[in-house]
Amino acid sequence: MLTRPRPPERLLGQEGALTAYPVEPAHELEAWMRATFINEDAPLLNEEHLHLRDARLGVLWCALPNERQGNAVVGMCEEATFIGNRWAKARWAQQIGGWFGEIPDFLLTFDAGYADQCSDAAFCALVEHELLHAGQKKDKWGAPRFSKTTGRPVFGIRGHDVEEFVGIVERYGARNGAGRTRALVEAAGRAPIICEADIAGACGTCGRGLTGP
């Protein structure tokens, strides 16, 4: 596996959290993500990311801790869009464009402290989790959508494959769970394809009104 990039030292520890510039573009991390999971010759190629070969990805390190409902947030995937007045949007576009040279399709932000300390397996699982949120929209028949003008994939935030409560599975079994609950339970019973990972943090994209894919 390719050596994963580390966040810069200036973003780590208490000094990183107090710095005047706690957010930095992570160009080397984007290159690693593509080389590891997305490109045709990637050693950990995941075919669910194939549409991202045509996507513009903006990747960021952040030194500031984040949380939601008492849980730490260590990664987030967002569509790179802005809603506001023209001046505010111009400021935003200038900042994002200055970081990446263009406005990306997705912004992916990772907690610098967590990324520096977690295991390789946990880091790979976190990065792939956020990449899976960077989805391609589908038409009413479930086929991937492409732009009629550019031919590029139509991108959008992807929800989880499974939306169910643990209590429902406990009471009624995975077969009667919503969505792909049974498939998830069966996958959990098999040995992992790559390696076992324990994600101690949370995803900032999850739980924001997402539905299924």
C-alpha positions in Angstrom: 0.0 0.0 0.0 1.2 3.5 -0.8 2.5 5.4 2.2 -0.3 7.7 3.4 0.4 11.4 3.6 0.5 13.1 7.0 -0.9 16.5 7.9 1.7 19.2 8.4 3.2 19.6 11.9 1.9 23.1 12.2 -1.6 21.8 12.3 -1.0 19.3 15.1 -1.4 19.6 18.8 -2.7 22.6 20.8 -0.7 25.0 18.6 -2.5 23.7 15.5 -5.9 24.3 17.0 -4.9 27.8 18.0 -3.3 28.8 14.7 -4.8 31.7 12.7 -4.9 29.4 9.7 -6.3 26.1 10.9 -7.5 24.9 7.4 -5.1 24.0 4.6 -5.5 22.3 1.2 -4.2 18.7 1.2 -3.1 18.2 -2.5 -0.9 15.3 -1.6 -3.8 13.6 0.2 -6.0 13.9 -2.9 -3.2 12.4 -5.1 -2.9 9.5 -2.6 -6.6 8.9 -2.5 -6.7 8.7 -6.3 -3.6 6.5 -6.5 -4.8 4.2 -3.7 -8.6 3.8 -4.4 -9.7 5.5 -7.6 -7.2 5.1 -10.5 -7.3 2.1 -12.7 -4.0 0.7 -11.3 -4.9 1.5 -7.7 -3.7 -1.2 -5.2 -6.9 -0.9 -3.2 -9.2 -0.1 -6.2 -12.9 0.2 -5.3 -15.1 0.1 -8.3 -17.7 2.2 -6.4 -15.4 5.2 -6.9 -15.0 4.9 -10.7 -17.1 7.9 -11.3 -14.7 10.0 -9.3 -12.1 9.7 -12.0 -14.0 12.5 -13.7 -14.6 14.4 -10.5 -12.8 17.5 -9.2 -12.0 16.8 -5.6 -10.9 19.5 -3.1 -9.3 17.9 0.0 -8.6 19.8 3.2 -6.8 19.2 6.5 -8.4 21.0 9.5 -6.8 21.5 12.9 -10.0 22.6 14.7 -11.9 19.8 16.6 -15.5 19.3 15.5 -18.4 17.4 17.0 -22.1 16.6 16.5 -24.4 15.5 19.3 -21.4 14.9 21.6 -19.5 12.7 19.1 -16.3 13.7 17.5 -16.4 14.5 13.8 -13.2 13.5 11.9 -14.2 13.6 8.3 -16.8 15.3 6.1 -17.8 15.3 2.4 -19.7 18.2 1.0 -20.8 19.4 -2.4 -18.8 22.5 -3.2 -21.8 24.9 -3.5 -22.5 28.2 -1.8 -25.9 29.8 -1.1 -25.8 33.5 -0.3 -25.5 37.0 -1.8 -23.2 37.8 -4.7 -20.4 39.3 -2.6 -20.4 36.5 -0.1 -20.3 34.0 -2.9 -17.5 35.9 -4.6 -15.4 35.7 -1.4 -16.1 32.0 -1.1 -15.2 31.3 -4.7 -12.0 33.3 -4.5 -10.9 31.3 -1.4 -11.8 27.9 -2.8 -10.4 28.8 -6.3 -7.2 30.0 -4.7 -6.8 26.7 -2.9 -7.6 24.4 -5.8 -7.3 26.4 -9.0 -11.0 25.8 -9.7 -14.2 25.1 -7.8 -14.3 21.3 -7.1 -17.3 19.1 -7.3 -16.8 17.9 -3.7 -14.9 19.2 -0.6 -13.6 16.6 1.7 -12.3 17.7 5.1 -10.3 15.6 7.5 -9.3 16.2 11.1 -5.6 16.6 11.1 -5.0 15.3 14.7 -7.0 12.2 14.1 -5.4 11.5 10.7 -2.0 11.8 12.3 -2.6 9.3 15.1 -5.0 6.7 13.7 -3.9 3.4 12.2 -3.5 2.8 8.5 -6.7 0.7 8.4 -8.7 3.3 10.3 -7.5 6.0 8.0 -8.3 4.1 4.8 -11.7 3.3 6.1 -12.4 6.9 7.0 -11.2 8.2 3.6 -13.2 5.6 1.7 -16.3 6.4 3.8 -16.1 10.0 2.7 -15.4 9.1 -0.9 -18.5 6.9 -0.9 -20.6 10.0 0.1 -19.2 11.6 -3.1 -21.7 9.9 -5.3 -23.2 10.0 -8.8 -26.9 10.7 -9.1 -29.2 8.1 -10.7 -32.2 8.4 -13.0 -35.6 7.0 -12.1 -34.6 3.5 -13.4 -31.5 3.4 -11.2 -29.0 4.1 -14.0 -26.1 6.5 -13.4 -26.8 10.0 -14.7 -24.6 12.0 -17.0 -24.8 15.6 -18.1 -26.3 16.1 -21.5 -24.1 19.1 -22.2 -20.7 18.0 -20.8 -21.0 14.2 -20.7 -19.6 14.2 -17.1 -21.3 12.3 -14.3 -24.0 14.3 -12.4 -22.6 14.3 -8.9 -24.4 14.5 -5.5 -24.1 13.4 -1.9 -24.8 9.7 -1.5 -26.6 8.4 1.6 -26.0 5.1 3.2 -26.8 1.7 1.7 -28.6 0.8 5.0 -31.1 2.9 7.0 -32.3 0.9 9.9 -32.4 0.8 13.7 -30.4 -1.8 15.7 -33.6 -2.6 17.7 -35.5 -3.5 14.6 -32.8 -6.0 13.6 -32.7 -7.4 17.2 -36.5 -7.9 17.3 -37.3 -8.9 13.8 -34.1 -10.0 12.2 -32.0 -8.7 9.3 -34.3 -10.2 6.7 -37.1 -7.8 7.8 -34.9 -4.7 8.1 -35.2 -1.7 5.7 -33.1 -1.4 2.6 -30.0 -3.5 2.4 -29.8 -4.4 6.1 -29.6 -8.1 5.3 -26.7 -7.6 2.9 -24.9 -5.5 5.5 -25.3 -8.2 8.2 -24.1 -10.9 5.8 -21.1 -8.8 4.8 -20.3 -8.2 8.5 -20.2 -12.0 9.0 -17.5 -12.5 6.4 -13.8 -11.7 6.7 -13.0 -8.2 5.5 -11.7 -7.9 1.9 -8.8 -5.7 2.8 -8.3 -5.4 6.6 -10.1 -4.9 9.8 -10.5 -1.3 10.9 -12.0 0.3 14.0 -13.2 3.9 13.3 -13.2 5.7 16.6 -14.6 9.0 15.1 -17.6 10.0 13.2 -18.5 11.4 9.8 -19.8 14.9 9.5 -21.7 14.1 6.4 -23.8 11.4 8.0 -27.1 12.2 9.6 -27.7 15.4 7.7 -31.0 14.4 6.2 -29.5 11.8 3.8 -31.7 9.2 2.3 -30.6 6.2 0.3 -28.5 6.2 -2.8 
